Amino acid sequence: MGNTGMRAADVRALFISDLHLQPAHPATSAAFYDFLDQHARHAQQLYLLGDLFEYWAGDDDLSDPFHQQVIAALRRVSDAGVSVYWIAGNRDFLVGQQFAAAAGLTLLPEIHVAEIGGQRLALLHGDAQCTEDVKYMEFRAMVRQPGWQQQFTAMPLAQRKAIIAGMRENSRKDQGSKSYEIMDVTPQAISDVYAQTGTDVMIHGHTHRPALHTVDGKRRYVLPDWEPDATPPRGGWIAIDGRGAITRHDLGGHIITA
């Protein structure tokens, strides 16, 4: 899978997001399973920072064969002694304790502070920081309310999936008319997270714009989305070793230096 630039024993934590797993994209699932087997199993911690799934209609969909494959793959990692953590994304915020128990992982709040290798990190998905997208922020505020979620998950599963399919189609249409800036995080929202958490390092996904941003001595790492069939292939992860060194890796496991 390529040189990761660090011995397996040195890997403290790995971070991924935005795989948007779904049966229609088998190459992404295959790349994910390979990552879990070749890399995640040898780390101490694995952080899933949102949108692992293209959508999640509720934990009563656990028996779906595709979901069972993903759950089993994650369970193999947790059974190997790796601590697996989950932060909800905008596509899979309905993941709950039943999924967590089946996959052997721990659900974290929207913003989580982790101390790894001497580094103090703010971890999040990133959608809540796209504050200029007013329409999405209003939608997000609605669907994150416990009352809305309780009402929604009380509907028949097939009805929920039909509603979600309509939401996804509307989202695709809306994105075509939104500017690059509106769909990205805003500087003030990022500053607020640094202030709230007392951290100087942040890792998030959501925007599908992988990069390392350094502003006023603070570092912000943005994770890539995964699409192995794209040209060029997209995907990868972030790793932290025992000395606190943070490295970005492409889908082949090679360190990204640019």
Secondary structure, 3 states (H helix, E strand, C coil): CCCCCCCHHHEEEEEECCCCECCCCHHHHHHHHHHHHHCHHHCCEEEECCCCECCCCCHHHCCCHHHHHHHHHHHHHHHCCCEEEECCCCCCCCCCHHHHHHHCEEECCCEEEEEECCEEEEEECCHHHCCCCHHHHHHHHHHCCHHHHHHHHCCCHHHHHHHHHHHHHHHHHHHCCCCCCCCCCCHHHHHHHHHHHCCCEEEECCCCCCEEEEECCEEEEECCCCECCCCCCECEEEEEECCCCEEEEECCCCEECC
